[in-house]
Amino acid sequence: MKFSVSLYSFYSALRAGELTLLDCIDKAKEMGFDAVEAVDFVMGCSPEEMPEKAQELKAKADQCGLPFSSFAVGADLLNGLDGSGDPQKEIQRVKGMVDIAAILGAPRMRHDITTGQKNSPKSYAALVPQLAESVREIADYAQSKGIMTMTENHGYFSQDSQRVELLYNTVNHPNFALLCDIGNFMCADENPAMAVARVAPYVKYVHAKDFIWKSYNDADPGEGAFPTRAGNYLRGTVIGHGNVPVKQCLHILKKAGYDGTIAIEFEGMEPALTAIRIGLANLKRYWEEA
């Protein structure tokens, strides 16, 4: 088992000017991670500048002896991130992100699917055939670069375990897999352990995350919290400090034979370096005990 950390985990420290992106890679090495995960918007540059930034990050990671475990990018294969509503334009843009993953030397790239149809809404199942075609085209291109593509349970619309399972099986491509974020199922008000058990056979990469959950009927916790699809409240926190059954989810993955990389993705209010350090210690312990 290898442990990675998403550069998104350092985002609060980056925004506060406490660390640079290159500093984050140094910190990952100091903390004992085996790899780091790159994220498109965290790179903090325009698409035109991204190849040069990727080369800079790769050089730093090589210096630290840390590979990139994955590259995470946003996408909307129905509407386009630019809202153009041109799926083919978005496919070509995502293929360009595959090229960035190749510069980073990342063996995997996760891309989003869609936030849903804006006009004349359709169900997820009704949209899957069209989405699957786009996903296959990207997976084909990435395969030529030696990079596996994945989608994550992420973004409300493409978040439930039943939905991502349906997409995975419809795509049916040897170069396409699932990234299982054990915490994100709560955004769709799904029991994480039951959801992980459903998708475990298809998982090739894992995000470890924890959330504090409060019912809609409780007092609104205010700043730092965000709503689930059904209107409950979540706030990111240190792995082991929230309501995600992290150890149980790891047990399910281990029982299913998963032995790939687990990447911490912290998005809480606690100081990033403290949260990541404690989270890694807890995650390693839970994996051994699971």
C-alpha positions as CSV (number, residue, x, y, z in Angstrom):
1,M,0.0,0.0,0.0
2,K,1.2,3.5,-0.9
3,F,0.0,6.7,0.6
4,S,-0.3,9.9,-1.5
5,V,-1.6,13.4,-0.7
6,S,-3.6,15.7,-3.0
7,L,-2.1,19.1,-3.4
8,Y,-5.6,20.3,-2.8
9,S,-5.1,19.3,0.8
10,F,-2.7,22.3,1.2
11,Y,-5.1,24.7,-0.5
12,S,-5.8,26.9,2.6
13,A,-2.1,27.3,3.3
14,L,-1.5,28.2,-0.4
15,R,-4.2,30.8,-0.4
16,A,-2.9,32.3,2.8
17,G,0.6,32.6,1.3
18,E,2.1,30.3,3.9
19,L,3.4,27.8,1.3
20,T,4.1,27.7,-2.4
21,L,3.1,24.8,-4.5
22,L,6.7,23.6,-4.6
23,D,6.8,23.9,-0.7
24,C,3.9,21.5,-0.6
25,I,5.9,18.8,-2.4
26,D,8.7,19.3,0.1
27,K,6.2,19.0,3.0
28,A,4.7,15.8,1.5
29,K,8.2,14.3,1.5
30,E,8.9,15.4,5.1
31,M,5.6,13.9,6.3
32,G,6.4,10.5,4.8
33,F,4.1,10.3,1.8
34,D,5.0,8.0,-1.0
35,A,3.5,10.2,-3.8
36,V,1.6,13.4,-4.5
37,E,-1.5,14.1,-6.5
38,A,-1.8,17.1,-8.8
39,V,-5.0,19.1,-9.3
40,D,-5.6,21.4,-12.2
41,F,-7.0,24.5,-10.4
42,V,-4.5,24.3,-7.6
43,M,-1.7,24.7,-10.2
44,G,-2.8,28.4,-10.3
45,C,-2.1,29.1,-13.9
46,S,-3.8,29.5,-17.3
47,P,-4.2,26.5,-19.6
48,E,-1.5,28.0,-21.8
49,E,0.9,28.1,-18.9
50,M,0.1,24.6,-17.6
51,P,2.7,22.6,-19.6
52,E,5.5,24.8,-18.1
53,K,4.0,24.6,-14.6
54,A,3.7,20.8,-14.9
55,Q,7.4,20.6,-15.9
56,E,8.3,22.7,-12.9
57,L,6.3,20.4,-10.5
58,K,7.7,17.3,-12.1
59,A,11.2,18.5,-11.6
60,K,10.5,19.3,-7.9
61,A,8.8,15.9,-7.3
62,D,11.7,14.1,-9.0
63,Q,14.1,16.0,-6.7
64,C,12.1,14.8,-3.7
65,G,11.8,11.3,-5.0
66,L,8.0,11.5,-5.1
67,P,6.0,10.3,-8.2
68,F,2.7,11.9,-9.1
69,S,0.1,9.3,-8.2
70,S,-2.7,11.0,-10.3
71,F,-3.9,14.2,-11.9
72,A,-7.4,15.5,-11.1
73,V,-9.2,17.8,-13.5
74,G,-12.6,19.3,-13.7
75,A,-14.9,18.6,-16.6
76,D,-18.5,18.7,-17.8
77,L,-19.0,16.4,-20.8
78,L,-22.5,17.8,-21.4
79,N,-22.2,21.5,-20.9
80,G,-18.5,22.2,-21.0
81,L,-16.8,24.0,-18.2
82,D,-17.1,27.2,-20.3
83,G,-20.9,26.7,-20.5
84,S,-20.7,26.4,-24.3
85,G,-22.8,23.3,-24.4
86,D,-20.3,21.8,-26.9
87,P,-19.4,18.3,-25.8
88,Q,-16.8,17.8,-28.5
89,K,-15.0,21.0,-27.5
90,E,-14.9,19.7,-23.9
91,I,-13.6,16.3,-25.0
92,Q,-10.7,18.0,-26.8
93,R,-10.0,20.2,-23.7
94,V,-9.9,17.1,-21.5
95,K,-7.6,15.4,-23.9
96,G,-5.3,18.4,-23.5
97,M,-5.3,17.6,-19.7
98,V,-4.2,14.1,-20.5
99,D,-1.1,15.7,-22.1
100,I,-0.5,17.5,-18.9
101,A,-0.8,14.3,-17.0
102,A,1.9,12.8,-19.3
103,I,4.2,15.7,-18.5
104,L,3.7,15.1,-14.8
105,G,4.4,11.4,-15.3
106,A,1.1,10.5,-13.6
107,P,-0.2,7.0,-14.5
108,R,-3.8,8.1,-13.9
109,M,-6.1,11.0,-14.5
110,R,-9.4,11.6,-12.9
111,H,-12.0,13.8,-14.8
112,D,-15.4,14.9,-13.8
113,I,-18.5,13.8,-15.8
114,T,-21.2,16.5,-15.7
115,T,-23.3,18.6,-13.3
116,G,-26.4,17.5,-15.3
117,Q,-28.4,18.7,-18.2
118,K,-29.4,22.4,-17.7
119,N,-32.4,22.6,-20.0
120,S,-35.0,19.9,-20.3
121,P,-33.4,17.9,-17.5
122,K,-33.0,14.2,-17.9
123,S,-32.2,11.5,-15.4
124,Y,-28.6,10.2,-15.0
125,A,-29.5,6.9,-16.5
126,A,-31.0,8.6,-19.6
127,L,-27.8,10.6,-20.1
128,V,-25.3,7.7,-19.5
129,P,-25.2,6.4,-23.1
130,Q,-24.1,9.9,-24.4
131,L,-21.7,10.4,-21.5
132,A,-20.2,6.9,-22.0
133,E,-19.3,7.7,-25.6
134,S,-17.4,10.8,-24.5
135,V,-15.7,9.0,-21.7
136,R,-14.6,6.2,-24.1
137,E,-13.1,8.7,-26.5
138,I,-11.0,10.3,-23.7
139,A,-10.0,6.8,-22.4
140,D,-8.9,5.8,-25.9
141,Y,-6.7,8.9,-26.2
142,A,-5.3,8.5,-22.7
143,Q,-4.5,4.8,-23.4
144,S,-2.2,5.9,-26.2
145,K,-0.3,8.0,-23.6
146,G,-0.1,5.2,-21.1
147,I,-2.5,7.0,-18.7
148,M,-5.6,5.4,-17.1
149,T,-8.6,7.6,-16.9
150,M,-11.1,7.5,-14.0
151,T,-14.1,9.3,-12.7
152,E,-14.8,10.0,-9.1
153,N,-18.0,10.1,-7.1
154,H,-18.0,13.9,-7.1
155,G,-20.2,16.9,-7.9
156,Y,-23.6,15.9,-6.7
157,F,-25.0,14.7,-10.0
158,S,-22.5,12.0,-10.7
159,Q,-21.9,11.1,-7.0
160,D,-24.0,8.1,-5.9
161,S,-22.5,4.7,-6.0
162,Q,-25.3,3.3,-8.2
163,R,-24.7,6.1,-10.8
164,V,-21.0,5.7,-11.0
165,E,-21.4,1.9,-11.2
166,L,-23.8,2.3,-14.1
167,L,-21.4,4.7,-15.9
168,Y,-18.5,2.4,-15.3
169,N,-20.3,-0.7,-16.7
170,T,-21.7,1.2,-19.6
171,V,-18.4,2.7,-20.6
172,N,-16.9,-0.8,-20.4
173,H,-13.4,0.3,-21.4
174,P,-10.2,-1.4,-20.2
175,N,-8.6,2.0,-19.7
176,F,-11.4,3.5,-17.6
177,A,-11.9,2.9,-13.8
178,L,-13.4,4.4,-10.7
179,L,-11.7,6.6,-8.2
180,C,-13.5,5.9,-4.9
181,D,-13.7,8.9,-2.5
182,I,-14.8,7.3,0.7
183,G,-16.2,10.6,2.1
184,N,-17.9,12.1,-1.0
185,F,-20.8,9.6,-0.9
186,M,-22.1,11.6,2.0
187,C,-22.6,14.6,-0.3
188,A,-25.3,12.5,-1.9
189,D,-26.6,11.4,1.5
190,E,-25.4,7.9,1.0
191,N,-24.0,5.6,3.6
192,P,-20.2,5.5,2.8
193,A,-19.6,1.9,3.8
194,M,-22.5,0.6,1.8
195,A,-21.5,2.7,-1.2
196,V,-17.8,1.6,-1.0
197,A,-19.0,-2.0,-0.9
198,R,-20.9,-1.5,-4.1
199,V,-18.1,0.1,-6.1
200,A,-15.1,-1.8,-4.6
201,P,-14.7,-4.2,-7.5
202,Y,-14.1,-1.4,-10.0
203,V,-11.8,0.8,-7.9
204,K,-8.2,1.6,-9.1
205,Y,-7.5,4.6,-6.9
206,V,-8.8,5.9,-3.5
207,H,-9.3,9.3,-1.9
208,A,-9.4,9.2,1.9
209,K,-11.5,12.0,3.4
210,D,-13.6,12.8,6.5
211,F,-16.6,15.0,7.1
212,I,-18.5,16.2,10.2
213,W,-22.2,15.6,9.4
214,K,-25.2,17.4,10.9
215,S,-28.9,17.0,10.1
216,Y,-30.9,19.6,8.3
217,N,-33.0,19.7,11.5
218,D,-30.0,20.8,13.6
219,A,-28.9,24.4,13.7
220,D,-27.1,25.6,10.6
221,P,-23.4,25.4,11.5
222,G,-22.7,28.4,9.2
223,E,-19.2,29.2,7.8
224,G,-17.2,26.2,6.8
225,A,-20.2,23.9,6.1
226,F,-21.9,23.1,2.9
227,P,-25.2,21.3,2.1
228,T,-25.6,17.8,0.9
229,R,-28.0,17.1,-1.9
230,A,-30.8,16.5,0.6
231,G,-30.0,19.6,2.6
232,N,-28.0,18.1,5.5
233,Y,-24.7,19.8,6.5
234,L,-21.1,18.7,6.0
235,R,-17.8,20.1,7.0
236,G,-14.5,18.7,6.0
237,T,-12.2,17.6,8.9
238,V,-9.2,15.6,9.9
239,I,-9.3,11.9,8.9
240,G,-10.6,10.1,12.0
241,H,-12.3,13.2,13.5
242,G,-15.6,13.0,11.6
243,N,-18.5,10.8,10.8
244,V,-17.1,8.9,7.8
245,P,-16.5,5.2,8.8
246,V,-13.0,5.4,7.4
247,K,-11.7,2.2,9.0
248,Q,-14.7,0.2,7.8
249,C,-14.4,1.5,4.3
250,L,-10.7,0.5,4.3
251,H,-11.7,-2.9,5.5
252,I,-14.2,-3.3,2.6
253,L,-11.5,-2.2,0.1
254,K,-8.9,-4.5,1.6
255,K,-11.4,-7.4,1.5
256,A,-12.1,-6.7,-2.1
257,G,-8.3,-7.0,-2.8
258,Y,-7.5,-3.4,-3.2
259,D,-3.7,-2.8,-2.7
260,G,-3.2,0.4,-4.8
261,T,-2.6,4.0,-3.7
262,I,-4.7,5.9,-1.1
263,A,-4.5,9.7,-1.4
264,I,-5.5,12.0,1.4
265,E,-7.8,14.8,0.3
266,F,-8.2,17.2,3.2
267,E,-10.7,20.1,2.9
268,G,-11.4,21.2,6.4
269,M,-10.9,24.3,8.5
270,E,-8.1,23.0,10.6
271,P,-4.5,24.1,9.8
272,A,-3.6,22.2,6.7
273,L,-0.2,20.8,7.8
274,T,-1.5,19.7,11.2
275,A,-4.6,18.1,9.6
276,I,-2.6,16.3,7.0
277,R,0.0,15.0,9.5
278,I,-2.6,13.6,11.9
279,G,-4.7,12.3,9.0
280,L,-1.8,10.3,7.6
281,A,-1.0,8.8,11.0
282,N,-4.6,7.7,11.5
283,L,-5.0,6.5,7.9
284,K,-1.9,4.2,8.2
285,R,-3.1,2.9,11.5
286,Y,-6.6,2.2,10.2
287,W,-5.3,0.4,7.2
288,E,-3.2,-1.9,9.3
289,E,-6.1,-2.6,11.7
290,A,-8.8,-3.0,8.9
